[in-house]
């Protein structure tokens, strides 16, 4: 049996209904596969891994994996994950979130989780749209995006999610796409091993609610767009109006749970 099949049977909940609720060609399944392979490569005990999500297409992911899982309220995955990490500091906590879930409804939690530098790996699947709730424009939607709430084109400046995480104080910040799935898996694996708050932004396709309104009607068209319009951060092409991919931040900062333990231990001595 191939490694891919072994991982599937080991980490997916076989009694759940497959195929998933995701549209055919959706990038969420590619991200799910990368998370599973990264955990497997690290040799982590699945009983010591928690996958936490809020609301949205990507937030259905915990339903399918055989980890400890929390499917929480819209934009609130990071507070739930923070509470879990403080209660069980030894647990490996992963958050999966969409662009709207993480930096719109959950924007305040996002910047403060980064500021605290609590050891949580957050994977933001950015498809430029609210895919599940009707195709509304999101804080990551590019200028001119046609959406349910911007039928004449989005006029709001989009967030750069990696810059937001970087300025917030995260220890590790990276970006890739579902087209560059091997690179994406490498970044996720690096993030999972980071002591501190780590962010991997994954540009993903939503051809159903974004692409078909913005001249990218199929998954293949959107994947080709990622191939043609992104470039490695250290490549000359990254300054030619292409979206940079790569590791933006990898720094050592004291982690929140460690700082809390130190404070508690010192108070107990006095």
C-alpha positions as CSV (number, residue, x, y, z in Angstrom):
1,X,0.0,0.0,0.0
2,X,1.3,3.5,-0.9
3,X,2.3,6.0,1.7
4,X,-0.6,8.2,0.6
5,X,-3.1,5.4,1.1
6,X,-1.6,4.5,4.5
7,X,-1.9,8.1,5.7
8,X,-5.5,8.2,4.4
9,X,-6.5,5.2,6.4
10,X,-4.5,6.2,9.5
11,X,-5.7,9.8,9.9
12,X,-9.1,10.1,8.2
13,X,-12.3,9.1,9.9
14,X,-13.5,6.4,7.7
15,X,-17.0,6.4,9.0
16,X,-17.6,10.0,7.8
17,X,-19.3,10.5,4.5
18,X,-17.0,10.8,1.5
19,X,-16.6,12.5,-0.9
20,X,-16.5,15.6,1.3
21,X,-18.8,18.6,1.2
22,X,-16.2,20.6,-0.8
23,X,-16.8,21.4,-4.5
24,X,-15.0,19.2,-7.0
25,X,-11.5,20.7,-7.6
26,X,-11.5,22.7,-4.3
27,X,-8.1,23.3,-2.9
28,X,-9.1,22.5,0.7
29,X,-8.5,18.8,0.0
30,X,-4.9,19.5,-1.1
31,X,-4.3,21.4,2.2
32,X,-5.8,18.6,4.2
33,X,-3.5,16.1,2.5
34,X,-0.5,18.3,3.3
35,X,-1.4,18.6,7.0
36,X,-1.8,14.8,7.3
37,X,1.5,14.1,5.6
38,X,3.3,16.7,7.7
39,X,2.0,15.2,10.9
40,X,2.9,11.7,9.7
41,X,6.4,12.7,8.7
42,X,7.0,14.2,12.1
43,X,5.8,11.0,13.7
44,X,3.4,12.7,16.0
45,X,0.8,10.7,18.0
46,X,-2.6,11.7,16.6
47,X,-4.0,11.6,20.1
48,X,-1.7,14.5,21.0
49,X,-2.8,16.6,18.0
50,X,-5.8,19.0,18.0
51,X,-7.2,20.5,14.9
52,X,-9.4,23.6,15.6
53,X,-11.6,25.6,13.1
54,X,-14.3,28.2,13.0
55,X,-16.9,28.5,10.3
56,X,-16.4,28.3,6.5
57,X,-15.6,25.8,3.8
58,X,-12.1,25.1,5.1
59,X,-13.4,24.9,8.6
60,X,-15.2,21.6,7.8
61,X,-11.7,20.0,7.9
62,X,-11.8,18.8,11.5
63,X,-14.8,16.7,10.7
64,X,-12.8,14.4,8.5
65,X,-9.6,13.9,10.5
66,X,-9.0,11.4,13.4
67,X,-7.3,14.0,15.7
68,X,-8.7,15.8,18.7
69,X,-11.0,18.3,17.0
70,X,-13.0,21.5,17.8
71,X,-15.4,23.0,15.2
72,X,-16.1,26.4,16.9
73,X,-17.9,29.6,16.1
74,X,-17.2,32.0,13.3
75,X,-13.9,33.8,13.8
76,X,-13.3,32.3,17.2
77,X,-11.0,29.4,16.5
78,X,-7.9,31.1,17.9
79,X,-9.5,31.9,21.4
80,X,-10.6,28.3,21.6
81,X,-7.2,27.0,20.5
82,X,-5.4,29.4,22.9
83,X,-7.5,28.0,25.8
84,X,-6.7,24.5,24.8
85,X,-3.0,25.2,24.5
86,X,-2.8,26.9,27.9
87,X,-4.7,24.0,29.5
88,X,-2.6,21.4,27.8
89,X,0.7,23.0,26.8
90,X,2.1,19.7,25.5
91,X,-0.6,19.2,22.9
92,X,0.2,20.1,19.3
93,X,-2.5,22.6,18.3
94,X,-3.3,23.5,14.7
95,X,-5.9,26.0,13.5
96,X,-7.3,25.9,10.0
97,X,-9.2,29.0,8.9
98,X,-10.4,30.9,5.8
99,X,-9.5,34.5,4.9
100,X,-12.8,35.9,6.1
101,X,-12.9,33.7,9.3
102,X,-9.3,34.6,10.3
103,X,-8.8,38.3,9.4
104,X,-12.4,39.7,9.2
105,X,-14.6,38.2,11.9
106,X,-11.5,36.8,13.7
107,X,-9.1,39.7,12.9
108,X,-8.8,40.9,16.5
109,X,-8.0,37.4,17.7
110,X,-5.5,36.9,14.9
111,X,-3.3,39.9,15.7
112,X,-3.4,39.2,19.5
113,X,-2.5,35.5,19.1
114,X,0.4,36.7,17.0
115,X,1.3,39.3,19.6
116,X,1.2,36.8,22.5
117,X,3.3,34.3,20.4
118,X,1.4,31.3,21.7
119,X,2.5,28.0,20.2
120,X,-0.3,27.4,17.7
121,X,0.1,26.7,14.0
122,X,-2.5,28.6,12.0
123,X,-3.1,27.7,8.3
124,X,-5.0,30.4,6.6
125,X,-6.6,29.1,3.4
126,X,-7.0,32.3,1.4
127,X,-9.4,32.0,-1.5
128,X,-10.2,35.7,-1.7
129,X,-13.9,35.2,-0.9
130,X,-16.5,34.1,1.6
131,X,-17.0,30.8,-0.2
132,X,-19.6,29.1,2.0
133,X,-21.9,31.9,3.1
134,X,-22.8,33.3,-0.3
135,X,-19.7,34.7,-2.1
136,X,-19.3,38.0,-0.2
137,X,-16.1,40.1,-0.6
138,X,-13.5,39.3,2.1
139,X,-10.7,41.5,3.6
140,X,-8.3,39.6,1.2
141,X,-10.3,40.1,-2.0
142,X,-8.2,41.9,-4.6
143,X,-9.3,45.3,-5.9
144,X,-11.9,45.0,-8.6
145,X,-13.2,41.6,-7.3
146,X,-16.7,40.9,-8.4
147,X,-18.6,39.3,-5.5
148,X,-22.1,39.2,-4.1
149,X,-21.4,42.3,-2.1
150,X,-19.4,44.1,-4.7
151,X,-21.2,43.5,-8.0
152,X,-19.4,46.5,-9.6
153,X,-16.0,45.5,-8.3
154,X,-14.3,45.6,-4.9
155,X,-13.0,49.1,-4.0
156,X,-11.6,48.2,-0.6
157,X,-7.8,47.7,-0.2
158,X,-7.1,44.0,0.7
159,X,-5.1,42.9,3.7
160,X,-1.7,41.3,3.2
161,X,-2.2,38.4,5.6
162,X,1.5,37.6,5.9
163,X,2.4,41.2,6.6
164,X,-0.3,41.4,9.2
165,X,1.1,38.3,11.0
166,X,4.6,39.6,10.7
167,X,3.8,43.0,12.2
168,X,1.7,41.3,14.9
169,X,4.7,39.4,16.2
170,X,4.4,35.9,14.9
171,X,7.5,33.7,15.1
172,X,7.0,32.1,11.7
173,X,5.2,33.4,8.6
174,X,5.1,31.8,5.2
175,X,3.0,31.8,2.0
176,X,2.5,29.2,-0.7
177,X,-0.3,28.0,-3.0
178,X,-2.2,24.8,-3.6
179,X,-0.5,24.6,-7.0
180,X,2.9,24.5,-5.3
181,X,1.7,21.7,-3.0
182,X,5.2,20.3,-2.2
183,X,6.4,23.7,-1.1
184,X,3.3,24.3,0.9
185,X,3.7,21.0,2.7
186,X,7.3,21.9,3.5
187,X,6.2,25.2,5.0
188,X,3.5,23.6,7.1
189,X,6.0,21.1,8.4
190,X,8.4,23.9,9.4
191,X,5.5,25.8,11.0
192,X,4.4,22.8,13.0
193,X,7.9,22.5,14.5
194,X,8.1,26.2,15.4
195,X,8.2,27.2,19.1
196,X,5.7,30.1,18.9
197,X,2.9,31.4,16.8
198,X,3.3,30.2,13.2
199,X,1.2,31.2,10.2
200,X,1.1,29.6,6.8
201,X,-1.0,31.4,4.3
202,X,-2.1,29.1,1.4
203,X,-3.6,30.7,-1.7
204,X,-6.4,28.4,-2.8
205,X,-9.0,28.3,-5.5
206,X,-12.7,28.9,-5.1
207,X,-13.8,28.6,-8.7
208,X,-17.4,28.3,-7.6
209,X,-17.9,31.7,-5.8
210,X,-14.8,33.6,-6.8
211,X,-13.5,32.3,-10.1
212,X,-16.7,32.1,-12.1
213,X,-17.4,35.8,-11.5
214,X,-13.8,36.9,-12.1
215,X,-12.9,35.2,-15.4
216,X,-11.4,32.0,-13.9
217,X,-14.3,29.6,-14.3
218,X,-12.5,26.3,-13.5
219,X,-10.1,25.0,-10.9
220,X,-7.5,24.5,-13.6
221,X,-7.7,28.1,-14.6
222,X,-7.2,29.3,-11.1
223,X,-4.3,26.9,-10.5
224,X,-2.6,28.2,-13.6
225,X,-3.1,31.7,-12.3
226,X,-1.3,30.8,-9.1
227,X,1.5,29.3,-11.2
228,X,1.8,32.4,-13.4
229,X,1.3,35.1,-10.9
230,X,3.4,34.1,-7.9
231,X,7.1,33.8,-7.5
232,X,9.7,32.8,-4.8
233,X,10.4,35.6,-2.5
234,X,14.1,35.7,-3.5
235,X,13.4,35.6,-7.2
236,X,13.7,38.7,-9.4
237,X,10.2,37.9,-10.6
238,X,8.8,38.6,-7.1
239,X,9.2,42.3,-7.7
240,X,7.4,42.3,-11.1
241,X,3.9,42.5,-9.7
242,X,3.9,38.9,-8.7
243,X,2.8,37.6,-5.3
244,X,5.8,36.5,-3.3
245,X,5.9,33.0,-1.9
246,X,8.3,31.8,0.8
247,X,9.3,32.2,4.4
248,X,8.9,35.8,5.5
249,X,9.7,35.4,9.2
250,X,11.5,32.8,11.2
251,X,12.6,34.2,14.5
252,X,13.0,33.2,18.1
253,X,10.7,34.9,20.6
254,X,9.7,33.7,24.0
255,X,6.5,31.6,23.7
256,X,3.5,32.6,25.7
257,X,2.9,29.3,27.6
258,X,6.6,29.2,28.6
259,X,6.4,32.8,29.8
260,X,3.2,31.9,31.8
261,X,4.8,28.9,33.4
262,X,7.9,31.0,34.3
263,X,5.6,33.6,35.9
264,X,3.6,31.0,37.8
265,X,6.7,29.2,39.0
266,X,8.2,32.4,40.3
267,X,5.0,33.4,42.1
268,X,4.8,30.0,43.7
269,X,8.3,30.5,45.2
270,X,7.4,33.8,46.8
